[in-house]
Amino acid sequence: MLTISKMTRYQTVLLIEDDEVDVLNVKRAFRKKGFIQHLHLAENGLDALEKLTHKGDLVPFPDLILLDLNMPRMGGFEFLRSRKENPVLSEIDVYVMSTSAAEEDIKMAEDLGASGYVVKPLYTERFADELEKILGQ
């Protein structure tokens, strides 16, 4: 099972999330914990892939991706499959953020190369603490 235990300090984060409230809550968690990382946004997996494959669109290039699973155009699992096929993108750590706590979803994310899995909702103090673990502060 995936856990949030990596203690690497990430400098640049790409948040792939279509829900405006969750985007706001991630930004609040960043501010609450005093993180100063660059935070890029993408509304879905396809938008993220377009930005990631045109590196000039994301400066500095992300070293961490926070990924929702359920999004229009391209969801999180499809994004993970595409990422796995790209040698540059497969080097970026990905933490999935989903409302699903189903073991099969967690296992699928792990099988597709996710480094961790956070169950939403994101507005809890627990998420800010988990974000702190992810970012290695």
PyMOL commands that place a pseudoatom at each C-alpha (Angstrom):
pseudoatom trace, name=CA, resn=MET, resi=1, chain=A, elem=C, hetatm=0, pos=[0.000, 0.000, 0.000]
pseudoatom trace, name=CA, resn=LEU, resi=2, chain=A, elem=C, hetatm=0, pos=[1.205, 3.507, -0.782]
pseudoatom trace, name=CA, resn=THR, resi=3, chain=A, elem=C, hetatm=0, pos=[2.038, 5.821, 2.080]
pseudoatom trace, name=CA, resn=ILE, resi=4, chain=A, elem=C, hetatm=0, pos=[3.247, 9.366, 2.353]
pseudoatom trace, name=CA, resn=SER, resi=5, chain=A, elem=C, hetatm=0, pos=[6.740, 8.845, 3.689]
pseudoatom trace, name=CA, resn=LYS, resi=6, chain=A, elem=C, hetatm=0, pos=[9.177, 10.323, 1.188]
pseudoatom trace, name=CA, resn=MET, resi=7, chain=A, elem=C, hetatm=0, pos=[11.111, 13.124, 2.849]
pseudoatom trace, name=CA, resn=THR, resi=8, chain=A, elem=C, hetatm=0, pos=[12.524, 14.854, -0.228]
pseudoatom trace, name=CA, resn=ARG, resi=9, chain=A, elem=C, hetatm=0, pos=[12.120, 18.590, -0.483]
pseudoatom trace, name=CA, resn=TYR, resi=10, chain=A, elem=C, hetatm=0, pos=[10.307, 19.499, -3.672]
pseudoatom trace, name=CA, resn=GLN, resi=11, chain=A, elem=C, hetatm=0, pos=[10.724, 22.934, -5.177]
pseudoatom trace, name=CA, resn=THR, resi=12, chain=A, elem=C, hetatm=0, pos=[8.142, 22.999, -7.958]
pseudoatom trace, name=CA, resn=VAL, resi=13, chain=A, elem=C, hetatm=0, pos=[4.718, 21.368, -7.875]
pseudoatom trace, name=CA, resn=LEU, resi=14, chain=A, elem=C, hetatm=0, pos=[2.174, 20.775, -10.635]
pseudoatom trace, name=CA, resn=LEU, resi=15, chain=A, elem=C, hetatm=0, pos=[-1.363, 20.427, -9.294]
pseudoatom trace, name=CA, resn=ILE, resi=16, chain=A, elem=C, hetatm=0, pos=[-3.653, 18.581, -11.726]
pseudoatom trace, name=CA, resn=GLU, resi=17, chain=A, elem=C, hetatm=0, pos=[-7.125, 19.261, -10.382]
pseudoatom trace, name=CA, resn=ASP, resi=18, chain=A, elem=C, hetatm=0, pos=[-10.433, 20.318, -11.929]
pseudoatom trace, name=CA, resn=ASP, resi=19, chain=A, elem=C, hetatm=0, pos=[-12.305, 21.218, -8.751]
pseudoatom trace, name=CA, resn=GLU, resi=20, chain=A, elem=C, hetatm=0, pos=[-11.878, 24.899, -7.867]
pseudoatom trace, name=CA, resn=VAL, resi=21, chain=A, elem=C, hetatm=0, pos=[-12.528, 24.263, -4.175]
pseudoatom trace, name=CA, resn=ASP, resi=22, chain=A, elem=C, hetatm=0, pos=[-9.793, 21.618, -4.028]
pseudoatom trace, name=CA, resn=VAL, resi=23, chain=A, elem=C, hetatm=0, pos=[-7.386, 23.945, -5.853]
pseudoatom trace, name=CA, resn=LEU, resi=24, chain=A, elem=C, hetatm=0, pos=[-8.159, 26.646, -3.295]
pseudoatom trace, name=CA, resn=ASN, resi=25, chain=A, elem=C, hetatm=0, pos=[-7.660, 24.191, -0.433]
pseudoatom trace, name=CA, resn=VAL, resi=26, chain=A, elem=C, hetatm=0, pos=[-4.283, 23.066, -1.772]
pseudoatom trace, name=CA, resn=LYS, resi=27, chain=A, elem=C, hetatm=0, pos=[-3.216, 26.709, -2.042]
pseudoatom trace, name=CA, resn=ARG, resi=28, chain=A, elem=C, hetatm=0, pos=[-4.431, 27.306, 1.539]
pseudoatom trace, name=CA, resn=ALA, resi=29, chain=A, elem=C, hetatm=0, pos=[-2.463, 24.292, 2.777]
pseudoatom trace, name=CA, resn=PHE, resi=30, chain=A, elem=C, hetatm=0, pos=[0.653, 25.633, 1.040]
pseudoatom trace, name=CA, resn=ARG, resi=31, chain=A, elem=C, hetatm=0, pos=[0.185, 29.016, 2.736]
pseudoatom trace, name=CA, resn=LYS, resi=32, chain=A, elem=C, hetatm=0, pos=[-0.717, 27.486, 6.112]
pseudoatom trace, name=CA, resn=LYS, resi=33, chain=A, elem=C, hetatm=0, pos=[2.480, 25.455, 6.213]
pseudoatom trace, name=CA, resn=GLY, resi=34, chain=A, elem=C, hetatm=0, pos=[4.587, 28.282, 4.784]
pseudoatom trace, name=CA, resn=PHE, resi=35, chain=A, elem=C, hetatm=0, pos=[5.657, 26.416, 1.656]
pseudoatom trace, name=CA, resn=ILE, resi=36, chain=A, elem=C, hetatm=0, pos=[7.345, 28.638, -0.904]
pseudoatom trace, name=CA, resn=GLN, resi=37, chain=A, elem=C, hetatm=0, pos=[7.412, 26.202, -3.796]
pseudoatom trace, name=CA, resn=HIS, resi=38, chain=A, elem=C, hetatm=0, pos=[6.302, 27.177, -7.275]
pseudoatom trace, name=CA, resn=LEU, resi=39, chain=A, elem=C, hetatm=0, pos=[2.787, 25.875, -7.850]
pseudoatom trace, name=CA, resn=HIS, resi=40, chain=A, elem=C, hetatm=0, pos=[1.627, 25.296, -11.430]
pseudoatom trace, name=CA, resn=LEU, resi=41, chain=A, elem=C, hetatm=0, pos=[-1.971, 24.367, -12.238]
pseudoatom trace, name=CA, resn=ALA, resi=42, chain=A, elem=C, hetatm=0, pos=[-3.574, 22.117, -14.863]
pseudoatom trace, name=CA, resn=GLU, resi=43, chain=A, elem=C, hetatm=0, pos=[-7.309, 21.418, -15.104]
pseudoatom trace, name=CA, resn=ASN, resi=44, chain=A, elem=C, hetatm=0, pos=[-6.994, 17.795, -16.272]
pseudoatom trace, name=CA, resn=GLY, resi=45, chain=A, elem=C, hetatm=0, pos=[-4.509, 15.181, -17.408]
pseudoatom trace, name=CA, resn=LEU, resi=46, chain=A, elem=C, hetatm=0, pos=[-4.534, 16.278, -21.027]
pseudoatom trace, name=CA, resn=ASP, resi=47, chain=A, elem=C, hetatm=0, pos=[-3.880, 19.911, -20.088]
pseudoatom trace, name=CA, resn=ALA, resi=48, chain=A, elem=C, hetatm=0, pos=[-1.023, 18.730, -17.867]
pseudoatom trace, name=CA, resn=LEU, resi=49, chain=A, elem=C, hetatm=0, pos=[0.538, 16.568, -20.585]
pseudoatom trace, name=CA, resn=GLU, resi=50, chain=A, elem=C, hetatm=0, pos=[0.419, 19.476, -23.015]
pseudoatom trace, name=CA, resn=LYS, resi=51, chain=A, elem=C, hetatm=0, pos=[2.161, 21.726, -20.496]
pseudoatom trace, name=CA, resn=LEU, resi=52, chain=A, elem=C, hetatm=0, pos=[4.702, 19.074, -19.506]
pseudoatom trace, name=CA, resn=THR, resi=53, chain=A, elem=C, hetatm=0, pos=[5.679, 18.152, -23.051]
pseudoatom trace, name=CA, resn=HIS, resi=54, chain=A, elem=C, hetatm=0, pos=[6.248, 21.819, -23.890]
pseudoatom trace, name=CA, resn=LYS, resi=55, chain=A, elem=C, hetatm=0, pos=[8.675, 22.468, -21.033]
pseudoatom trace, name=CA, resn=GLY, resi=56, chain=A, elem=C, hetatm=0, pos=[8.792, 26.197, -21.715]
pseudoatom trace, name=CA, resn=ASP, resi=57, chain=A, elem=C, hetatm=0, pos=[5.196, 26.361, -20.469]
pseudoatom trace, name=CA, resn=LEU, resi=58, chain=A, elem=C, hetatm=0, pos=[6.261, 25.302, -16.967]
pseudoatom trace, name=CA, resn=VAL, resi=59, chain=A, elem=C, hetatm=0, pos=[9.259, 27.181, -15.646]
pseudoatom trace, name=CA, resn=PRO, resi=60, chain=A, elem=C, hetatm=0, pos=[10.700, 25.906, -13.455]
pseudoatom trace, name=CA, resn=PHE, resi=61, chain=A, elem=C, hetatm=0, pos=[9.794, 22.368, -14.492]
pseudoatom trace, name=CA, resn=PRO, resi=62, chain=A, elem=C, hetatm=0, pos=[7.929, 20.461, -11.740]
pseudoatom trace, name=CA, resn=ASP, resi=63, chain=A, elem=C, hetatm=0, pos=[9.600, 17.826, -9.617]
pseudoatom trace, name=CA, resn=LEU, resi=64, chain=A, elem=C, hetatm=0, pos=[6.314, 16.797, -7.971]
pseudoatom trace, name=CA, resn=ILE, resi=65, chain=A, elem=C, hetatm=0, pos=[2.790, 16.283, -9.314]
pseudoatom trace, name=CA, resn=LEU, resi=66, chain=A, elem=C, hetatm=0, pos=[-0.346, 16.275, -7.149]
pseudoatom trace, name=CA, resn=LEU, resi=67, chain=A, elem=C, hetatm=0, pos=[-2.968, 14.444, -9.206]
pseudoatom trace, name=CA, resn=ASP, resi=68, chain=A, elem=C, hetatm=0, pos=[-6.742, 14.125, -8.945]
pseudoatom trace, name=CA, resn=LEU, resi=69, chain=A, elem=C, hetatm=0, pos=[-8.222, 10.940, -10.393]
pseudoatom trace, name=CA, resn=ASN, resi=70, chain=A, elem=C, hetatm=0, pos=[-11.675, 11.988, -11.615]
pseudoatom trace, name=CA, resn=MET, resi=71, chain=A, elem=C, hetatm=0, pos=[-11.420, 14.745, -14.208]
pseudoatom trace, name=CA, resn=PRO, resi=72, chain=A, elem=C, hetatm=0, pos=[-12.902, 15.477, -17.633]
pseudoatom trace, name=CA, resn=ARG, resi=73, chain=A, elem=C, hetatm=0, pos=[-10.963, 14.976, -20.890]
pseudoatom trace, name=CA, resn=MET, resi=74, chain=A, elem=C, hetatm=0, pos=[-8.266, 12.836, -19.226]
pseudoatom trace, name=CA, resn=GLY, resi=75, chain=A, elem=C, hetatm=0, pos=[-8.503, 11.434, -15.723]
pseudoatom trace, name=CA, resn=GLY, resi=76, chain=A, elem=C, hetatm=0, pos=[-5.729, 10.573, -13.328]
pseudoatom trace, name=CA, resn=PHE, resi=77, chain=A, elem=C, hetatm=0, pos=[-5.294, 6.915, -14.274]
pseudoatom trace, name=CA, resn=GLU, resi=78, chain=A, elem=C, hetatm=0, pos=[-4.996, 7.829, -17.969]
pseudoatom trace, name=CA, resn=PHE, resi=79, chain=A, elem=C, hetatm=0, pos=[-2.479, 10.519, -17.070]
pseudoatom trace, name=CA, resn=LEU, resi=80, chain=A, elem=C, hetatm=0, pos=[-0.437, 7.997, -15.056]
pseudoatom trace, name=CA, resn=ARG, resi=81, chain=A, elem=C, hetatm=0, pos=[-0.424, 5.578, -18.006]
pseudoatom trace, name=CA, resn=SER, resi=82, chain=A, elem=C, hetatm=0, pos=[0.792, 8.319, -20.373]
pseudoatom trace, name=CA, resn=ARG, resi=83, chain=A, elem=C, hetatm=0, pos=[3.381, 9.511, -17.863]
pseudoatom trace, name=CA, resn=LYS, resi=84, chain=A, elem=C, hetatm=0, pos=[4.743, 5.978, -17.477]
pseudoatom trace, name=CA, resn=GLU, resi=85, chain=A, elem=C, hetatm=0, pos=[5.487, 5.841, -21.221]
pseudoatom trace, name=CA, resn=ASN, resi=86, chain=A, elem=C, hetatm=0, pos=[7.494, 9.084, -21.219]
pseudoatom trace, name=CA, resn=PRO, resi=87, chain=A, elem=C, hetatm=0, pos=[11.043, 8.747, -19.802]
pseudoatom trace, name=CA, resn=VAL, resi=88, chain=A, elem=C, hetatm=0, pos=[11.230, 12.407, -18.712]
pseudoatom trace, name=CA, resn=LEU, resi=89, chain=A, elem=C, hetatm=0, pos=[7.801, 12.489, -17.094]
pseudoatom trace, name=CA, resn=SER, resi=90, chain=A, elem=C, hetatm=0, pos=[8.224, 9.120, -15.410]
pseudoatom trace, name=CA, resn=GLU, resi=91, chain=A, elem=C, hetatm=0, pos=[11.002, 10.663, -13.302]
pseudoatom trace, name=CA, resn=ILE, resi=92, chain=A, elem=C, hetatm=0, pos=[8.566, 13.123, -11.658]
pseudoatom trace, name=CA, resn=ASP, resi=93, chain=A, elem=C, hetatm=0, pos=[7.052, 11.905, -8.385]
pseudoatom trace, name=CA, resn=VAL, resi=94, chain=A, elem=C, hetatm=0, pos=[3.242, 11.784, -8.407]
pseudoatom trace, name=CA, resn=TYR, resi=95, chain=A, elem=C, hetatm=0, pos=[0.945, 11.785, -5.393]
pseudoatom trace, name=CA, resn=VAL, resi=96, chain=A, elem=C, hetatm=0, pos=[-2.681, 10.957, -6.141]
pseudoatom trace, name=CA, resn=MET, resi=97, chain=A, elem=C, hetatm=0, pos=[-5.422, 12.900, -4.345]
pseudoatom trace, name=CA, resn=SER, resi=98, chain=A, elem=C, hetatm=0, pos=[-8.839, 11.269, -4.591]
pseudoatom trace, name=CA, resn=THR, resi=99, chain=A, elem=C, hetatm=0, pos=[-12.144, 10.923, -2.794]
pseudoatom trace, name=CA, resn=SER, resi=100, chain=A, elem=C, hetatm=0, pos=[-11.829, 7.182, -3.376]
pseudoatom trace, name=CA, resn=ALA, resi=101, chain=A, elem=C, hetatm=0, pos=[-10.380, 5.151, -0.550]
pseudoatom trace, name=CA, resn=ALA, resi=102, chain=A, elem=C, hetatm=0, pos=[-10.998, 1.916, -2.470]
pseudoatom trace, name=CA, resn=GLU, resi=103, chain=A, elem=C, hetatm=0, pos=[-8.096, -0.505, -2.244]
pseudoatom trace, name=CA, resn=GLU, resi=104, chain=A, elem=C, hetatm=0, pos=[-8.335, -1.247, -5.989]
pseudoatom trace, name=CA, resn=ASP, resi=105, chain=A, elem=C, hetatm=0, pos=[-7.855, 2.459, -6.817]
pseudoatom trace, name=CA, resn=ILE, resi=106, chain=A, elem=C, hetatm=0, pos=[-4.901, 2.745, -4.455]
pseudoatom trace, name=CA, resn=LYS, resi=107, chain=A, elem=C, hetatm=0, pos=[-3.375, -0.428, -5.933]
pseudoatom trace, name=CA, resn=MET, resi=108, chain=A, elem=C, hetatm=0, pos=[-3.972, 0.801, -9.500]
pseudoatom trace, name=CA, resn=ALA, resi=109, chain=A, elem=C, hetatm=0, pos=[-2.261, 4.121, -8.688]
pseudoatom trace, name=CA, resn=GLU, resi=110, chain=A, elem=C, hetatm=0, pos=[0.688, 2.256, -7.194]
pseudoatom trace, name=CA, resn=ASP, resi=111, chain=A, elem=C, hetatm=0, pos=[0.895, -0.103, -10.189]
pseudoatom trace, name=CA, resn=LEU, resi=112, chain=A, elem=C, hetatm=0, pos=[0.931, 2.915, -12.512]
pseudoatom trace, name=CA, resn=GLY, resi=113, chain=A, elem=C, hetatm=0, pos=[3.848, 4.483, -10.635]
pseudoatom trace, name=CA, resn=ALA, resi=114, chain=A, elem=C, hetatm=0, pos=[2.303, 6.840, -8.081]
pseudoatom trace, name=CA, resn=SER, resi=115, chain=A, elem=C, hetatm=0, pos=[4.549, 7.577, -5.105]
pseudoatom trace, name=CA, resn=GLY, resi=116, chain=A, elem=C, hetatm=0, pos=[1.672, 8.137, -2.691]
pseudoatom trace, name=CA, resn=TYR, resi=117, chain=A, elem=C, hetatm=0, pos=[-2.076, 8.461, -2.271]
pseudoatom trace, name=CA, resn=VAL, resi=118, chain=A, elem=C, hetatm=0, pos=[-4.036, 11.024, -0.250]
pseudoatom trace, name=CA, resn=VAL, resi=119, chain=A, elem=C, hetatm=0, pos=[-7.754, 10.591, 0.394]
pseudoatom trace, name=CA, resn=LYS, resi=120, chain=A, elem=C, hetatm=0, pos=[-9.804, 13.769, 0.081]
pseudoatom trace, name=CA, resn=PRO, resi=121, chain=A, elem=C, hetatm=0, pos=[-11.329, 15.965, 1.454]
pseudoatom trace, name=CA, resn=LEU, resi=122, chain=A, elem=C, hetatm=0, pos=[-8.395, 18.346, 1.289]
pseudoatom trace, name=CA, resn=TYR, resi=123, chain=A, elem=C, hetatm=0, pos=[-9.701, 20.978, 3.683]
pseudoatom trace, name=CA, resn=THR, resi=124, chain=A, elem=C, hetatm=0, pos=[-8.766, 19.056, 6.786]
pseudoatom trace, name=CA, resn=GLU, resi=125, chain=A, elem=C, hetatm=0, pos=[-5.740, 19.715, 8.957]
pseudoatom trace, name=CA, resn=ARG, resi=126, chain=A, elem=C, hetatm=0, pos=[-4.701, 16.151, 8.104]
pseudoatom trace, name=CA, resn=PHE, resi=127, chain=A, elem=C, hetatm=0, pos=[-4.158, 17.139, 4.467]
pseudoatom trace, name=CA, resn=ALA, resi=128, chain=A, elem=C, hetatm=0, pos=[-1.904, 20.054, 5.439]
pseudoatom trace, name=CA, resn=ASP, resi=129, chain=A, elem=C, hetatm=0, pos=[0.101, 17.646, 7.604]
pseudoatom trace, name=CA, resn=GLU, resi=130, chain=A, elem=C, hetatm=0, pos=[0.312, 15.089, 4.774]
pseudoatom trace, name=CA, resn=LEU, resi=131, chain=A, elem=C, hetatm=0, pos=[1.362, 17.832, 2.365]
pseudoatom trace, name=CA, resn=GLU, resi=132, chain=A, elem=C, hetatm=0, pos=[4.101, 18.740, 4.811]
pseudoatom trace, name=CA, resn=LYS, resi=133, chain=A, elem=C, hetatm=0, pos=[5.325, 15.120, 4.723]
pseudoatom trace, name=CA, resn=ILE, resi=134, chain=A, elem=C, hetatm=0, pos=[5.210, 15.019, 0.924]
pseudoatom trace, name=CA, resn=LEU, resi=135, chain=A, elem=C, hetatm=0, pos=[7.139, 18.239, 0.525]
pseudoatom trace, name=CA, resn=GLY, resi=136, chain=A, elem=C, hetatm=0, pos=[9.698, 17.230, 3.120]
pseudoatom trace, name=CA, resn=GLN, resi=137, chain=A, elem=C, hetatm=0, pos=[9.559, 20.371, 5.183]
for i in range(1, 137): cmd.bond("trace and resi %d" % i, "trace and resi %d" % (i + 1))
show_as sticks, trace
zoom trace
